[in-house]
């Protein structure tokens, strides 16, 4: 009986370990499988379509350079991050601020250190930590340039000092601070009662954009596709097509088959861009 | 009359002493006293021999999962201990500054009553998801190395407990500590937890009022 229990326990442990570490997840296999799988999958979706030239160029295999460390992502959504930064900057935002996991962890840990100290009498202090929020707010207050903020955030993310929302991770493993800064502006406009127009994306001037007419049983619909360019984040793609970061979910949901997580988009990957009113 | 009064007082005092010694911890000791960081703690037992458990610790059938029966040995090299070892640990190792008794439960449970001298370190704060786990480990005596790893040679001895044999929180905390590199020999597990502690009528500390 004990053996059975232990066996089950061990099995549960292994399952938990697999879930936590995801040894077979796409993030680690990515370099190996590369863009070859993209070609197959996208063709499977539209078998009769000829592949147009710009896309074909983009699908060329990338040179296998050693990958830089990918930024660590957090569960904080882009909107909560934006709302908290705006709140820190004194804006009235429309949504109540959701609890931030990282900031809660800092608070809990500081509490534990205090109670350990109360029993041992040995002074222990939590080293001051920066979060993406404090980093961006401080830089904005200082009036730093976008480039400076980008370099600052990327340096902090590359050394694992801050975590970032998934939609900010680009196809080449950097942090897309432009999309955060853009979202700050969008939210500030919405907060002050303004409207954010849906941009009109011209396929002839925007690399990677394709517009096709797809024949369905009853009717024909216009479908848009986008081939991920170097340096794109899912958030930036949502801004490009919808004008708003928070609609990234539409693109993510429509591409679940080839995209396991919003931070794992790859250069050359072909994404379906669903129409907003559909 | 005076003599009668004196006799009554004496009788009451003797009866009182007799009651105080009625429910001892062991034959030769009636309480455990120790000092942590200048603060004195005493553990003894409820002297009312008709006292019975009510409420949370009188329950027999919690849903499993998650409240499943825990094994006697939770990890290789981690000793499982009973109440007397908990008191010894507090009197010697903890009061000597070389160890900590850790309540692995959530703060709400800790606040509702814990073993005197225990420190609340909720199990999930020791898991890898807590990005500040290393700060806790350093507070427990681990030394940060130049390459970013931790050296546990000088780390404190930790004794962990939660709600009892049906509580998986301290086993999870132990597992997380071992995974973080904490030496199993420095860890022990009080499996009986608050359930067995309360069952024996041992002193329970309410942290909010007693510090």
Interface residues (C-beta under 8 A of the other chain):
Chain A: X2 X5 X6 X9 X20 X102 X105 X106 X108 X109 X112 X113 X115 X116 X117 X118 X119 X120 X121 X122 X124 X126 X127 X129 X163
Chain B: X36 X37 X38 X71 X94 X97 X100 X117 X119 X120 X121 X122 X125 X128 X130 X131 X132 X133 X135 X136 X138 X139 X140 X156 X211
